[in-house]
């Protein structure tokens, strides 16, 4: 079973980007899934009476996994041998399902390709009143979550998709946060809670640590970013600031001795004594967050 999205705001399970070509040659039953993206899939509000705790996109995925358990035998599959895998946010999704108690028993192996739950960009998103920021961007000013939700529900969905990319403050971009709506620590418990615990303890104690999984990255990792940098060189300073790749969950203050030490470790791993430039950015395509921090910190 596979899942694919680009940082939880775009992508689909179609074969437009990733096809089943090599997989269908093997003796497997392949299932792909779609889920809600951006504010439609990851809007999170603090008021429990509104019942919008967040992570609806993950709950869509979980529903697909539940469907597989009930029906895959009818398609020649084995419900006791479900392997969940994905790339980018799909990889992070796979890892999050290995963390969430609500997904226990729905998958039995995982393949995590180019993304994980402690990676900046596809891990937990800080709770910074994103719904309010999005509403304000569309011309509605209020701090009342009920009013904000009612406004967003009536807003033009195309504008929601476009403006979700225009509400990040510059300091968040420099901290490695590339989007506003994604995995979140749900603020209150519901019948369908997916993620409510602090991230690092959840990683350490997850039920998924007991199952077989492969962890790695794709060839030419973040190639799209490299292409963007060549087109927009002004992005290079933030991209080449290796402090931006220190997982936020480590809570390391920027420009401290510890932060600079970690940044230097990452740089030396992928560049040695060289410096990243517009003509020398290939090393950035292989930055491995888990390898750096789980082995060296």
N, C-alpha and C positions, 0 to 999 in steps of 0.2 A: 504494500500500500504506500502511496506516495503523496506528498503535499509540496506545493511550491508557491511562494510569493516573494516579492521583492520588498523587504523591510515592512511587511504587513500593510502596505498601501497600494500594491498593484500586483499583477500576475494572475495566472489561472492554471487549471489543471489540463489545459489544452496541449496539443503537441506542437504549438507554434514555436516554443522555445526549447522544451525538452520533450522528446518523443520516447515511445516504448521500444524502439527498434531492437536494442540488444536484449531487453528483458523478455520479450515475447518468444525469443528463440529457446528459452529455458522452460523447464517444467514447473511453471508457477502460474498463479492466477493473479493478475495485476488489477488493482483498484486505484483509481485516482479520485480526488475530492476537491471541491471548491468550498470556500467559506467567505463570510463577510469580511471586508477590508476597511482600513481607515476608520473614520468616525462611525461608520455603520457596524463595524465589528469590534471596536475597542473603545468606544465612548464609556467613561466611567464617572459616576456621580456619587457624592458622599451621602446624600439623603436616602435612607433605606426605604422610605415610602414610595420612591420612584422606581425601585427595582431595576436599576441600571448599574450594577456593581462593576461591570466591565468584562472583558475577555469573552464576549459573545462569539468571536471568531473561533476561539479554542473550543467552545461548547458546540459549535457547528461540526468541528472535526471529531469531537467525542461522539456526537450523534452518528457520524459516518462509521466510526469504529464499532459502535453498538449495533448498527445495521449489519456490518460484516459478521459479527458474532452470530446474529440471528439467521443470516441468509447466505453466507458465502459457500456453504456446503452444497447449495443448489447449483452453484457455478463451478463445481469441481475443486473448491478451495477447502482448506482445513482450518477451522476456527481456533484450533489450539496452536497454530503455527503462523501467527500474524507478525510480519515484520513491517514496522513503520519507518519510512525514511523520507528525507527531503534535503533540499539545498537552500542556502541563505535563510530566510525566515522559516522555510520549511524544515531546515535542520534544527533551528531553535524550537520550532513547534514540536518536533519529535522529542527533543530533550525535555521540554516542559511537560509533555505527557508522561515521561518517565519520572517526573517529579510529583505530578498531581495524584493524590490518593484516589480521585474519582476515575482515573484511567487504568488503575491496577486491574490486570486480567484481560484488558482489551487489546494489549500487544504483548508480544513475547520476545521480540528482538528489535533492536533499533540500529539505524545507520544514520549518522549525523555528519552531513557534508557541508562544511563551510559556514558554520554558525552554531552557537551554543548559548546557554542561558546566562552566562556571566560575561558575554561579549557586548561591549558598548554598541548600541544600535539595534540589537535584537534581543536584549535582556529586558529586565524591568524598566519601564518608563517612569521617570519621576512624576509625581502627582503635582502638576503646576497649573491647575484650573484651565485645562485645555478646552473644555466645553465653553467656558466663559470667553476665552480668547477667540475661539472660532466664531461665536455669536457676535462678538464685538467687531471682528473682521468683516462680518456681513451687515454691520450697521445696527446691531441690537445691543444696548448697554444695560446690563442688569447683573446683580450678584445672586439673584434668587434662582436656585436650580430648577424649580418647577417651571418658572417662566422661560428659562433658557432652554429646557427640554422641549417645551411647547413650540418655541420659536424654531429650533433646529428641525423638529419633525415636520414643520411646514415650509422649510427652506428649499430652494432649488437644489436637488441632489448633485447636479453638475457643479454648482458653485461650492458645495461642501467638499467635493473631491479636489477642486482646484485650490481652494483657500486653506485646506489643511496643511499645505506646504508653506504657507506664508505667515504662520503664527509662532514660529520658533524664534526666540530671542537670540541674538548673536552669541551670547555667552554659552547657550546650550549647544549650539553648533560646534563651538570650540571644545566642548566637553565630550565630543563624540556622539552627540545625540542628533540623529539625522531625520527624525520624524516625531510627531506628537502623539499619535494614537497607535498603541501596540500593547504588549503584555504589561499587565499592571497587577499590583498587590491589591486584591479586592478589599474595600474598606469595611465590609460587613459580611457575615455569613448568610447564605441562602441555601435552599434545597439543592441548587445546582452549582454550588461553589466549585471553582476550578483551582484558583491560586489565592491563598490568603496568608500564607506564612512568609516570614523573612526569607530572602532568597538563599543566602549562603548556608544557613542551617538546613534548609530544604534540600540543597544539593548534596550535602554531606550525609543526610539521613534518608534519602529517597529510596522508595521501594525499587525503582529502576536500576539502582546500583547492583542488584542481584541478578539481572538478566544479561544475556549476551548482547553486546553492541559494538559497533565500529565507529571510531571517532577520527575524523580527518578533514581534509578540505579538497576543493576541486582544483584542477589544473588552471593556471592563469586566474587565480582568485582575484576578485574585484577588478577584472579587466575593464569593465565599464567605467569605473572610477578613473582608471589610468587614461582612458580615452577622453573623459571629461576634463581632466587636468591639462591635457595637451591643447584642448580647445579653450579652456579658461584658466590660464596660468596663475591668476590671482588666488586660486584656491590652494596653491601649493603650500604656503606657510602653515596653514592649519592642518593640512593633510600630513605634512612632514614633521609636525610637532608630536613626538612619540609619547609625550605625556597624555595625549588624547586617547591612547590605546591601553591605558591602565584601567582595568575594570572599575566602574564607579563603586561597586559593592565593597571594594577594598578600602574605601573612604580615606584615600590618600590626598592630602592637601597639595594643591599645585605649587610648583616652584619651591618646594621644600627639599632638603637633602634626600629624603626617601623617595620622593616623586622623581627627582632628577636621576637618581640611581636606577630606578626601575626603567625610566625612559632610555637611559644609556644601555641597559641590558637588552631591551628590545631592538634598539638601533644596531648594536653590535651583532645580534643574532642574524639580522637580515641584510645588513649593509657593511659590516666590518668597520673599516676606517673610512669608508666612502660616505658622501653626503647625498641625499636624494635631490635630484634636480629634474627639470622637465625632460631632459634626455636620459635620465638615469632613475627611473621610478619603478623598474621591474621588481626590485626587491619588495616593494610595498604590496605586490600581488600575492605574497606568500606569508604575510604576517599572521602568525598563529597564536591567538590569545591564550588558549588553554595550555598549549605546550610551554609558552613562556612562563605563565604564572603558577601553574600547578607543579612544575618541575623546579622552578628557580626561586620562588618567593618564600 
